[in-house]
């Protein structure tokens, strides 16, 4: 009991005030989130809130500011938040959340250095973030019972007695001295404020508070930390059995590489003959069908090949040092890279015949990442690097790719491509899917305007085209109404509005003249 009594002052000044400071910051951030987001359009407010959350994280760890290179963390965070200025999307928000999580962990001194370990920390942090506030609340209750609940409560309340009391006194004095403040105080209607309390808004506040709490007090699950410490530094590998030595020994791997290289050479030769050499395909088969059928299965083939190389040529194994096996591995991985490039060219041929979509763009990006991963496998074998190095290199490649994608307007890219390659514009290919073009949103307006202008002279009086132009005009009206608020601002929308203002309203195919505003 004496030990607990002696320990109580220390915990009261460090544990409870720390919680109170974070709760206060969390409530303030929830109030700001209510002002920025609740019932409001989303835009530049995401960037503003992220900056405010980062400032709160810095305020919770003032000792970390003594580091002379602390500015690097702020520069890195600002770079990660730039996509939310360009455009608010799921990808840009994910990048911002990941950057804020790393920012918070670094200020708490818990962020590791290797990208592979950082990725594991991010996964654990985001997995436990929704439950961190509830866990810490029950932990605080447990500490309160151990130290004497009444004393903790009194200490937590006492720190607010003086500031709030004097604050009310100063407010009353200012109200008596300043008629404007007196007028503001007279406008406060407590009953009206109570009536405005909404269950949905309370839920919003609780969700925001639980979300920001994970960043204000960044921690990883305890079971993960214990498991990390329990793992040996260099785990011993079990001795090979006789069966394993036969199936995955040097002889088996050597024969497998010879067979695999022959099969892959056959596939590459067929692509070179039919797709790029111009040799006629069998009856009933088109080049588009040939290209489309092979694009995705070949990527699966490349992934299986990469898995085989990683398993068969583990770092430090006998097979990875064999002078005959290594050249065959280099040749096979190089053929896999050629296979991935061939898959990308197949998909490009298919898109030229049909059209571009989000999924096909994602397929292009995925194929590029697979090719980069295969090249990194060669680098790992040639440089004798570890598996953790390979994972870190792939994660860095993926991170840079996703970050770059935040600045690409894929909707505008798809709309421009589909309009420029449509049957109506070029006389070949497939007809433009106007419903899909409208689903792309405001970014497709400029491309749709070009389509309407081109069609206006050739199909004057087309009812379907008139409906399309009317829908285009109505969609732009809704778009302008939505952006008529500072919260919804984004750099991409600002550029688009300038383009639309220069372009003017779309023409009416029925009268062959521009629409008049207000009609």
N, C-alpha and C positions, 0 to 999 in steps of 0.2 A: 504493500500500500504506500509505503514511504517513497519507494522508487517511482511509482506512478505519480505521486504528488510532486516530486521533484521534476519529473519530466513534463508535467502539465504546462508550466509557463512556456517552455520551448515550443511545444506543439501548438499552443494557443496563438503564439506570435508568428508561426511559420505555416502551419497546416490550415487552420481556419481562416485567417486573413487572406491566404493565397486563394482559397476557394471563393471567398466573398468577392475578391477582386475579379476573378474570372467570371463568376456569376453576374456581377455588375456589367462587365464588358459584354457578356453573352446577351443579357437583356437589352443593352444599348444596341447591339448589332441586330437583334431581332426587331427592335423598333425601327431601325433604319431599313431593314429588309421589308418591313410592312409598308414603309413610305415608298420604297423603290419598286416593289414587285406586286404587292397584293392588289389584285384587280386592275393591274396596269400592264401595258405592252412591255415586252422585254427588248432591250437593245443595249445602249451604252451603260445602262444600270448594272449589267453583269460585271463590267470592268470596274466601275466605281465601287461596287460592294466588295469585289476581290481585293482592291487596294485598301479599303477600310479594314477588311479582315486581316490582311497582312500587317497593317499598322497595329492592330490589336495584338497580334502574335509578337511583334517586336516589343510592345509595351509590357507583355507578360515576361519577357526575358531581357531585362535591361543590361544584365551582366555580359550578354553576348555582344553588345555594341562596342566593347573594348577591343575586339579583334580588329586589327588593322586592315584585313581584307574582307570586311563585312560587306563592302560595297559590291563585291562580286555577286553575292547572293541577291541583292536588290536588282542588279542589272539582269541577272538570269531570270528572276521572277517577272520583271517587266517585259522581257522578250517573250516569255511564255504566255503572258496576258495579252500581247498584241493581237492574236487572232480574235479575241472577243471585241476588239475595236473594229476590225475589218468586218466581221459578221458573227452573230451569235448563232451557233449551231451545236448539235450534239457533240461533234468532234472538238470544237473550240472550247466547249465547257469541260469536256473530259481532260483536255490538255491543261486548262486552268486549275482544275481540282487537283490533278496530279502534281502540278508545280507548287501549289499552295501546301500540299501535304509534305513534299520534300522540303519546302521552306520552313514549315513548322518543326519538322523533325530535326533539321539542321540547327535551328536556334535552340532546340532542347538538347543538342549534343548527342542525338541518337541516330543520325544518318550515317550509313556506311559509305565506303568509297567506291566499291566495285559496282558497275551497272547491274550485274545479275543479282547481287544482294540488295541493291536499292529497289529493284523490281519486286523482289520477295517482300521487302518491308512495305512497299506501297500496297501490295495486295493484302497483307495482313492489316495494315492501317485502315484501308477502306472497308475491309470485311468487319472490323470491330467498331468502326466509327459510329454507326447508329445506336450502339449499346453502351458507348463510353460514358455518356452522361448518367444513365441509370446505374451503371456499375459504380461510378464515383459517388453518386448520391448515397447508395447503401453502404459504401465504404466509409463515408463521412459519418453516417449514423452509427456505424460500429465503433468508430473512434470516439464519438461523443459518449457512447455508453461506457467505454473503457476509462475515459478521463473524467467522467462526471458530466452528464448531459446538461444539467442546469448551468454549469459554469461555461460550457462551450456556447450555449445559446446566449447567455448574458454577454459573453465576449464578442460574439458576432453582432449582437444588437447594439452594444455600447459604442462600437466604432462609428456608428451612423447617428448617434444621438446628437452630438455636438454639431456636425455639419448640417444636418437637417433642421435643427432648432434655430441655429444662427441664420441659415438660409431663409427660413420663413420670416424671421425678424427683419432681415435686410429687404426681403420682398415687400413686406408691409410698409417699411419706411420709404422704399422707392415708390410704392403706390401712393403714399401720402404726399410725396414731393413731386411726383411726375403725373400729370393728368392723363397722359397716354397710357402708362402702365395701369393706372386706376381704371381706365376704360377697358383695357384688356381683361383685367381681373373681373370686372362686372359682367363680361360676356361669358364667363365660365358657368356652364349649367351642369352641375353634377348629375342630375337626373337624366339629362339628355345623353351624357357620356355613358352612363350605365346602360341606357336603352340601346346604345350602339354596339354593345358587346355582342359578338357573334361567336357561335361554336366553331364555325369554320375558321374564323380569324384566330381564335385561341389555339386551335390545332395547328395552324400555320406558324404561330409563334413558338409552340413547343417543338415543332419539327425543325425550325431554324435554330432554336437554342440548342437542341441536341446535335445538329449538324456542326455549328460553329464551335461547340464545346470540344469536339475532337481535335480541332486545330489550336484552340487556346490551351489545351492540356494534352499534347500529343503523346500517346503511349501505344505500345504494341501489346498484344495479348501475352499474359504471363506464361501460358503454356508454350507459346512459340519461343520465348526467350529461354525457357528451361530446356526445350528440345534442342535449341541451337547450341547451348552450352554443353549438352549431354553428348552431342555428336563428336566422335574422335576427329582429330585434325587430319590424319591420314588413315582412313578405314582400310583394314586389311582385306584383300580380295580372296575369296575362297579358291582353293586349289581346283584346277580343272579336273573333271572326271574324264574317263576314257571315251565315253560317248561324245561329250562336248569337244574333246580334242579332235575327234574324227570329223564331226559335223562342222566345226568352226575353226579347225586348225589351218596351218599355212597351206597345206595341199588343197583343202576344200575351197579356201578363199581364192587361191590362185586359179583353180579351174572355174570358179564362179565368175571371176573377172574376165576370163577369156570368153566364156559364153555370153556374158552380159555385153561386152564390147561388140561382139559379133551381131547380137540382136539389135543393139542401138544403131550400129552402122547400117543395118538393113533398113530400119525406120527412117534414118536420115537420108539414105539414098532414095527411098520412095518419095519423100517430100521434095527432094531436089528434082526428081524426075517429073512428077505430076504437078506440083504446085508452082515451082519456079522454072522448070524446063519447058512447060507448055505441052507436054505429051497428053494426048486425048485420054480421058477417063473412060471406064467401061460404060456401056449403054445404060441410060437411066440414072446416072449419077452426075450431079453438078459440082462445080468447084466450090460453091458455097456450102453444099452439104458435106463435102469432103473436109473442108476447113473447119466447119462447126463441130462435126463429130469428134475430131481429134484434139480440139483445143484443151478441154478440161481433163480428159483421161491422161493426156501426156503430162500434165502438171502432177497428177497423182503418182504417175510413174517416177517423175523426178524426185518427189518427196520420199517415196519408198527407197529409191537409190541412195538418197542422202542418209536415210536411217541405216541402211546397210553399211555404208562407209563408216558412220560413227560407231556402230556396234563392232564391226569387224576390225577396224583399225583404231582401237582405243589408244589414247596417249600413253606411250611407254610400253606398248605391247610388242611382241616379237614381230608380228606381221607389219606393223607400222615402220619397222626399220629394214625390212627385207628389200634388197636392191632390185628384185624382179617385180615384186608386188607394187611398190610405190609408183613406177611409171605407168603400170596398168590402171592404177587408181586415178592418177592424173588424167589419163586418156579417157577413162569412163566418166569422170566428173565433167571434163570438158565436153564430152558428147551430151551429157545431161544439160549443160548450159546451152548448147546448140539446140537441143530439143525444146527448151523453154523459149528460146528466141523464135523457133519455128512455131510454137504454140501462139506466141504473140502475133506473128505474121498471119497465121491462120485466122485468128480472131479479127485482125484488121481486114482481111479479105471478106469475112462474113459481115462485118459492119458496113463495108463499102456497098455490099449488095442490099442489106436491109437497113438498119438504123442503129444509132447509138443510144444506150441507156445507162442508168446508174450502175446496174449490175455488171455491164460489160466494161465500164471504166474501172470498177473495183477489181474485175478479173485481170485487166492490164496491170494495175498496181500490184496485185498479188503475184502475178507472174514475174514482175520485176524483182520483188522481194525474194522469191524463190531462187532466181538467178543469182542475186547478190549473196544469198545464203550458201549456194553451191560454191561460189568463188571464195567465200570465207572458209569453207571446209578445206579447199586446196591450200589456202594460206595457213590454216591451222596445222595441217600435216607438214607443209614445207618448213614452217617456223618452229615446229615442235611445241605448240602452245597447248594449254590445258582446255578441258571442256568448259570451264568457267569463262575463259577468254572468248571462246566461240559464242557462248550464250550472251556475254556482254556485248560483243561486236554486233550480233544480230539484233539485240535490243536497241542499241544505238542507231542502227540502220532503220529499224522500224520507227523509232521515235522521231528521227529527222524526217522521214517520209510523211508520217502523220502530221507533223508540225507544218510541213510545206503544203500539205493538202488543205489546211485551214485557210490558206490564202487563195486557193483556186476556186473560181466560181463555176462549179461543175454544171449547174443548171443552165447558165448562159452558154457554156461550151457545148452541151448536148443540143440545145435549141439551135445554135448556129450551124452545127454540123448537120442536123437532120433537115433543116430548111435548105441549106446549100446543096445537099445531095438528094433531095426529094425528086420524085418523078415530075412534079409540077414545075420545078425550077430548072431541071437539067434534061428532062425528056427520057431519063432512064432510072432504074432502081424501083423503089416502092413509093406509093403515095404517102404523103405526110400524115402522120397520126396527130391530128389537131387536138384531140382530147388529151393525149399524153403531153403535148406541147403546152397546153393550158395548165396541166397539173404541175409543170415545172415552176410555176409561180411568176412573180414579177420579173425575175431575171430573164425570162423568155420573151418579154414584151418587144424588145428591139428586133429580134429575129422574126417574131410573128408579124410585126409591122412590115418588114421587107416582103414577107410572103403575101400579105394583103395587097401591098402596092403592085406586086408583080401580077397577081391574079385579077386585080381590078380591071385592067384594060382588056383582058382576054375573056372573062366570063361575066361581063356586066349584067346584073340582074339575077345572079345566082342566089337563091334563097338561103342555102346553107352558108354561103360566104357572108351574107348579110348578118345572119345570126352570130357567126364567128366574130365579125367586127363589132357587133353590139356587145357581145360578152367581153371582148377585149377592152372596150371603153368602160364598161361597168366595173371590171376587175381593177382597172387603173384608178377609178374613183374610190373604190374601197381601199386600195393601197395607199393613196394619198391621205385619206381620212385616218388610217392607222398610223401613218408616220407623222401626223400633225401633232406630235407630242415629243418633247425632248427625251423622254425615257426610251423611246423606240429608235433613237438615232443609231446608225452604224455607218461606217465609212463606205461600205459597199452600197448601201441604200442611198447615201448622199450622192455618190457618183452616178447611180442609175437615175435618180431624180433629175440631175443636171442633163443627162442624155435625153430623158423624156421631155424636159422643158425645151430643149433645142429642137427636138423632133416634132413636137406638136401632137395634137390628137390624131388618131388613125382615120383614114379616109373611109367613107361609106361606099361600098361597091354598088349600091343601088342607084345613087345619084352622081357618082363619079366626082364628088367634092368632099372636102374635109367636113367632119362634124362641127357644128357650132356649139360652143360651150353653153351648158344649161339646157340642152335638148336631149 
